[in-house]
Amino acid sequence: MPTMKNYLNLIYVNLGFIAQITVMMYFKSALEIKENWPLYRCNPPYWFFSDNIMNDFTYCVQNSQMNLMGSLLQPLNYMVSALSSVGTGLSDAINDIREVVSNIRDFVSSIIESVFGVFYNLIIAFQKIIISIKDMMGKIIGIVATILYVLDGSIKTMNSTWNGPPGQLVRALGSCFHPDTKVNLKNGEIYLMKDLPLGAELSDGAKVFSVMKIANFNGKPFYKINGGVNGDHIYVTGDHFVFDKEFKKWIQVKDSKYAFTQEEIKSDWFSCLITTTGKIRIGQQLFWDWEDDELIE
């Protein structure tokens, strides 16, 4: 009959077989785990099979972080993506605004260029008008200057003619005495003006240089003025010059308050003198001679 010892031996033998089987299974499992270590290295129950637990732990932590970071950062990535979308939309909107502003600028620039083109054409037209007016004014000024020079030359020619023999003759026609005007000489003799000898010395010392005889074609009248030789009247034309004792200057006979117009005494011709002093003394009156051009000037 089996004893207790036999039972114990049986148990020991069974335990030995179990241990052998366990060891064999262990080594078989360890070999399989080693061959497929990447599948088991991050499973803590298998870490006692690891050759370097620290490296495997670090690797597993890094992989876990890498796997978890996608999920952990997903909200942040979503926010960044949303912000990026907003930024892209804002950038597109700004670009659209810039394009609109550029179109407006180009449109306004074209309008301004057109307006300035019109004004520029107007300025050119006005410049042409101003140049034409300036040219016309220059021509007008030249014509006016020519006319003024012609008038100046004509005036100088007329003055020269008037101051020369023709003018003297014209003045003599209107500034003369009646031929029978009495003239007293320095020696006391009395002559009619028409009969005065050349070289005769008048009462004031003037000598007769020439005795003029001039026709009265126009029938000019004589003025009567008092103060002649022996109290006689002096008959002289109104344009002749007489010395005004009151105002101390030479005036024409017609302007003297002592001269009077008359119609009784007439003559078809005049007499006049040219003296060495340019003056003719007749009684109490002093007249200018035939050459009275300096008084007329």
Secondary structure, DSSP 8 states (H G I E B T S, - for coil): ---HHHHHHHHHHHHHHHHHHHHHHHHHHHHHHHHTHHHHTT-GGGGGG-S-HHHHHHHHHHHHHHHHHHHHTHHHHHHHHHHHHHHHHHHHHHHHHHHHHHHHHHHHHHHHHHHHHHHHHHHHHHHHHHHHHHHHHHHHHHHHHHHHHHHHHHHHHHHHHHHSHHHHHHHHHHS-B-TT-EEEBTTS-EEEGGG--TT-BBTTS-BEEEEEEEE-TT----EEES--GGG--EEE-TTSEEEETTTTEEEEGGG-TTEEE-SS---SEEEEEEESSSEEEETTEEEE-S--HHHH-
